[in-house]
Amino acid sequence: MIKRILVCGAGGFIGSHLVNKLVEEGFYVRGVDLKEPEWSKSKAQEFMLADLRETDQAAEALSGDFDHVYQLAADMGGMGFIHSAETEIMRNSMLINLNVIDQAARNGVEKYFLASSVCVYRDMQIGESELSEIDAYPANPDNEYGWEKLYAERAVLAYGREFGISTRIARFQNCYGPEGTWLGGREKAPAAICRKIAESTNGQIEAWGDGTAVRSFIFVDDLVTGIRKLMESDIEEPTNIGTREYVSVQELVQIVANVADKKIEPQWISGPVGVQSRNFSNDVIESTGFKPIYSLAAGLAITYPWIEEQLLTFNS
């Protein structure tokens, strides 16, 4: 019998890619979001517009005897948004997460996936040894987005214990790729750098910080593969999903410049940078057989032309 899947956040970047993957695998999918995907039509057999902050709308969204729920709906964005919209993030995302897991429990959902974030971890020093999943405690996230995600994880695990739900929790590293937000203040670093370099006519761009902050970025197709690997595994504890390729922001700028075939000189300015470094173990997710396919350069070679095309359309 074909399993019935509900994807919350199906109008967003990662959610829309996940929906398409699940449909291609043969599942029946209902997508739910405040909006439909911006760039291409969802492949979901059903798409419901709903505000999951509202209990009655969450109840309607989860009605229909779904076997599995993927919860990716959240109020989030890049570092600028995370630092300027703390209360919106805390209120909106907590309401969504509590409503969806509560309705999943009421409806007897068999398996539940939560999208969390590596923002649950503390700030790290450059060169510090990698953190495993248990190192999220004692907790000290750098921002309220991380605290909200940590609380959501605990809520899902508590509901799982009480109602016998098989839970899967993924802590995403920074994700990028085509059809991601690239303009408007919610875009993340790879998309922002791609846009700025595409716009640059004088070989200069402005970027926050001093270029030394270290990050890891995962291409959206690889992340979706990791989600599916985790969901099909027997791992119930929070699990990092990312790559082992780490770069400084300065190196990120250079990689995008190489893809664009432009000589770029970044002008470093004051702005919200976030943590100085990220370095997380991917041993647990790799135990499922997961291995990213795309290097950062390969992923950006796909992403940059897409953003460049959107920019040309936007300006025309």
C-alpha positions as CSV (number, residue, x, y, z in Angstrom):
1,M,0.0,0.0,0.0
2,I,1.3,3.5,-0.9
3,K,2.2,5.5,2.2
4,R,0.6,8.8,2.7
5,I,3.0,11.6,3.5
6,L,2.4,15.1,4.8
7,V,5.1,17.8,4.2
8,C,4.7,21.0,6.2
9,G,6.7,23.9,4.8
10,A,6.2,22.4,1.3
11,G,6.2,25.9,-0.3
12,G,9.7,26.6,1.0
13,F,13.1,25.9,-0.5
14,I,14.0,22.6,1.1
15,G,10.4,21.5,1.5
16,S,9.5,21.9,-2.2
17,H,12.6,19.9,-3.2
18,L,11.7,17.2,-0.6
19,V,8.1,17.0,-1.9
20,N,9.3,16.4,-5.5
21,K,11.7,13.7,-4.3
22,L,9.0,11.9,-2.3
23,V,6.5,11.9,-5.3
24,E,9.3,10.6,-7.6
25,E,9.8,7.7,-5.1
26,G,6.1,6.8,-5.4
27,F,4.6,8.3,-2.2
28,Y,1.2,10.1,-2.0
29,V,2.1,13.6,-0.8
30,R,0.1,16.5,0.6
31,G,2.1,19.7,0.8
32,V,1.1,22.4,3.3
33,D,2.3,26.0,3.6
34,L,1.3,29.6,3.8
35,K,2.3,29.8,0.1
36,E,2.9,27.6,-2.9
37,P,6.4,27.2,-4.2
38,E,7.6,30.4,-5.8
39,W,9.6,29.1,-8.7
40,S,8.0,25.9,-10.0
41,K,4.7,24.1,-9.5
42,S,4.7,21.5,-6.7
43,K,4.5,17.9,-7.7
44,A,2.4,17.0,-4.6
45,Q,-0.9,15.3,-5.3
46,E,-2.5,17.8,-2.9
47,F,-1.4,21.2,-1.9
48,M,-3.1,23.0,1.0
49,L,-2.7,26.6,1.9
50,A,-2.8,26.8,5.8
51,D,-1.3,28.8,8.6
52,L,0.1,26.2,11.0
53,R,0.3,28.7,13.8
54,E,-3.5,28.4,14.1
55,T,-4.6,25.2,15.9
56,D,-7.7,24.7,13.8
57,Q,-5.7,25.0,10.5
58,A,-3.0,22.7,11.8
59,A,-5.8,20.2,12.7
60,E,-7.2,20.4,9.2
61,A,-3.8,20.0,7.6
62,L,-3.0,16.8,9.5
63,S,-6.4,15.2,8.9
64,G,-6.5,12.4,6.4
65,D,-4.7,9.4,7.9
66,F,-1.1,10.2,7.1
67,D,1.6,7.7,7.9
68,H,4.5,10.0,8.0
69,V,4.9,13.8,8.7
70,Y,7.8,15.9,7.6
71,Q,7.8,19.2,9.6
72,L,10.0,21.8,7.8
73,A,7.7,24.8,8.3
74,A,9.4,27.7,10.1
75,D,9.8,31.5,10.2
76,M,13.5,31.8,9.3
77,G,16.1,33.2,7.0
78,G,19.7,34.2,6.9
79,M,21.8,35.8,9.6
80,G,20.5,39.3,9.1
81,F,16.9,38.1,9.6
82,I,17.8,35.8,12.5
83,H,19.3,38.8,14.4
84,S,16.6,41.3,13.6
85,A,13.4,39.1,14.0
86,E,14.0,37.3,17.3
87,T,10.5,37.5,18.7
88,E,8.8,36.6,15.4
89,I,11.0,33.6,15.0
90,M,10.4,32.4,18.6
91,R,6.6,33.0,18.5
92,N,5.8,31.8,15.0
93,S,8.1,28.8,14.9
94,M,7.2,27.6,18.4
95,L,3.5,27.8,17.6
96,I,4.0,25.8,14.3
97,N,6.1,23.1,15.9
98,L,3.9,22.6,18.9
99,N,0.7,22.5,16.8
100,V,2.1,20.1,14.2
101,I,3.5,17.6,16.6
102,D,0.4,17.7,18.8
103,Q,-1.9,17.1,15.9
104,A,0.4,14.3,14.7
105,A,0.0,12.6,18.1
106,R,-3.8,13.1,18.0
107,N,-4.0,11.5,14.6
108,G,-1.8,8.5,15.3
109,V,1.0,9.4,12.9
110,E,3.5,6.5,12.8
111,K,6.7,8.4,12.0
112,Y,7.6,12.1,12.4
113,F,10.5,14.1,11.0
114,L,11.6,17.5,12.4
115,A,13.9,19.9,10.6
116,S,16.3,21.4,13.2
117,S,19.5,23.3,12.7
118,V,23.2,23.3,13.7
119,C,22.3,26.7,15.3
120,V,21.5,24.7,18.4
121,Y,25.3,24.5,19.0
122,R,27.5,27.0,20.8
123,D,30.0,29.3,19.1
124,M,33.3,27.6,18.2
125,Q,36.9,28.7,17.8
126,I,38.5,28.2,14.4
127,G,40.4,24.9,14.4
128,E,38.4,23.5,17.4
129,S,37.7,19.8,17.2
130,E,34.4,18.8,15.7
131,L,31.3,18.5,17.9
132,S,29.1,15.4,18.0
133,E,25.3,15.5,18.5
134,I,25.5,15.1,22.2
135,D,27.7,18.2,22.4
136,A,24.7,20.4,22.0
137,Y,24.5,20.1,25.8
138,P,25.1,21.9,28.0
139,A,23.2,24.2,25.7
140,N,24.5,27.6,24.7
141,P,23.2,28.5,21.2
142,D,24.4,31.8,19.7
143,N,20.9,33.1,18.9
144,E,17.2,32.7,19.7
145,Y,16.7,30.7,16.5
146,G,18.9,28.0,17.9
147,W,17.1,28.0,21.3
148,E,13.8,27.7,19.5
149,K,15.1,24.7,17.5
150,L,16.5,23.1,20.6
151,Y,13.1,23.4,22.4
152,A,11.3,22.0,19.3
153,E,13.6,19.0,19.4
154,R,12.7,18.3,23.0
155,A,9.0,18.7,22.3
156,V,9.2,16.2,19.5
157,L,11.1,13.7,21.6
158,A,8.7,14.1,24.5
159,Y,5.7,13.5,22.2
160,G,7.4,10.5,20.7
161,R,7.9,8.9,24.1
162,E,4.4,9.6,25.3
163,F,2.5,8.7,22.1
164,G,4.8,6.0,20.6
165,I,5.7,8.1,17.6
166,S,8.9,7.1,15.8
167,T,10.9,10.4,15.6
168,R,13.6,11.6,13.3
169,I,15.4,14.9,13.9
170,A,17.9,16.4,11.5
171,R,20.2,19.3,12.4
172,F,20.7,21.0,9.0
173,Q,23.9,22.7,8.0
174,N,23.6,25.8,5.8
175,C,21.7,24.7,2.6
176,Y,21.9,26.4,-0.8
177,G,20.9,25.7,-4.4
178,P,18.5,26.7,-7.2
179,E,15.0,28.0,-6.1
180,G,16.3,29.2,-2.8
181,T,15.7,32.7,-1.5
182,W,18.2,35.1,-3.0
183,L,16.8,38.6,-2.4
184,G,14.8,40.4,0.3
185,G,16.8,40.0,3.5
186,R,16.1,36.3,4.3
187,E,18.7,34.9,1.9
188,K,21.6,33.0,3.3
189,A,25.3,33.6,2.6
190,P,25.8,31.6,-0.6
191,A,22.8,33.1,-2.3
192,A,23.7,36.6,-1.0
193,I,27.3,36.3,-2.3
194,C,26.1,35.0,-5.6
195,R,23.6,37.9,-6.0
196,K,26.2,40.5,-5.1
197,I,28.8,39.2,-7.4
198,A,26.3,38.9,-10.3
199,E,25.3,42.5,-9.6
200,S,28.9,43.8,-9.3
201,T,30.2,45.9,-12.2
202,N,33.3,47.3,-10.6
203,G,34.9,44.2,-9.1
204,Q,33.8,45.0,-5.6
205,I,31.1,43.7,-3.2
206,E,30.3,44.4,0.4
207,A,30.1,41.5,2.9
208,W,29.7,41.4,6.7
209,G,32.5,40.7,9.1
210,D,36.2,40.2,8.1
211,G,36.0,37.1,6.0
212,T,37.5,34.7,8.6
213,A,34.3,33.1,9.9
214,V,34.2,29.4,8.9
215,R,31.1,27.6,7.6
216,S,30.0,24.4,5.8
217,F,27.3,24.5,3.1
218,I,25.3,21.6,1.7
219,F,23.7,21.5,-1.7
220,V,19.9,21.1,-1.5
221,D,19.9,17.8,-3.5
222,D,22.4,16.3,-1.0
223,L,20.4,17.5,2.0
224,V,17.2,15.9,0.7
225,T,19.0,12.7,0.2
226,G,20.3,12.9,3.8
227,I,16.7,13.5,5.0
228,R,15.5,10.4,3.3
229,K,18.4,8.3,4.5
230,L,17.7,9.4,8.1
231,M,13.9,8.8,7.8
232,E,14.5,5.3,6.5
233,S,17.0,4.6,9.3
234,D,16.4,3.5,12.9
235,I,18.1,6.6,14.4
236,E,15.7,8.4,16.7
237,E,18.1,11.0,18.2
238,P,19.0,14.4,16.7
239,T,21.4,13.9,13.8
240,N,23.7,16.4,11.9
241,I,23.3,16.5,8.2
242,G,26.0,18.3,6.3
243,T,29.3,18.0,4.5
244,R,32.9,17.8,5.7
245,E,34.0,20.7,3.5
246,Y,34.6,23.8,5.5
247,V,35.5,27.2,4.1
248,S,35.9,30.8,5.4
249,V,33.6,33.5,4.1
250,Q,36.6,34.9,2.2
251,E,37.0,31.5,0.5
252,L,33.3,31.3,-0.3
253,V,33.5,34.7,-2.1
254,Q,36.5,33.4,-4.1
255,I,34.7,30.2,-5.1
256,V,31.7,32.2,-6.4
257,A,34.0,34.7,-8.1
258,N,35.7,31.8,-9.9
259,V,32.3,30.4,-11.0
260,A,31.3,33.8,-12.2
261,D,34.7,34.3,-13.9
262,K,35.0,37.7,-12.2
263,K,37.8,39.3,-10.2
264,I,36.2,40.3,-7.0
265,E,37.6,42.4,-4.1
266,P,35.2,42.1,-1.0
267,Q,34.8,45.2,1.1
268,W,34.3,43.9,4.7
269,I,31.8,45.9,6.7
270,S,30.1,45.7,10.1
271,G,27.1,43.4,10.3
272,P,25.7,40.3,12.0
273,V,28.1,37.5,11.4
274,G,26.9,34.9,13.9
275,V,29.4,32.3,15.3
276,Q,33.0,32.4,14.4
277,S,33.2,28.8,13.4
278,R,31.2,25.6,12.7
279,N,32.7,22.1,12.8
280,F,30.3,19.2,13.3
281,S,30.6,15.4,13.1
282,N,28.7,13.7,10.4
283,D,29.6,10.2,11.6
284,V,26.0,9.4,12.5
285,I,24.3,10.3,9.2
286,E,27.2,8.7,7.3
287,S,26.5,5.4,9.1
288,T,23.3,5.3,7.0
289,G,25.3,5.3,3.8
290,F,24.8,9.0,3.2
291,K,27.6,10.7,1.3
292,P,27.2,14.2,-0.3
293,I,27.8,14.2,-4.0
294,Y,28.3,17.9,-4.6
295,S,31.4,19.9,-3.6
296,L,30.8,23.5,-2.8
297,A,32.3,24.6,-6.1
298,A,30.1,22.1,-8.0
299,G,26.9,23.2,-6.2
300,L,27.7,26.9,-6.7
301,A,28.3,26.2,-10.4
302,I,24.7,25.2,-10.6
303,T,23.4,27.9,-8.2
304,Y,25.1,31.0,-9.5
305,P,23.7,30.8,-13.0
306,W,20.2,30.3,-11.6
307,I,20.6,33.4,-9.4
308,E,22.1,35.4,-12.3
309,E,19.1,34.5,-14.4
310,Q,16.7,35.6,-11.7
311,L,18.5,38.8,-11.3
312,L,18.3,39.6,-15.0
313,T,14.6,38.8,-15.0
314,F,14.0,40.9,-11.9
315,N,15.8,43.9,-13.4
316,S,14.2,43.6,-16.8
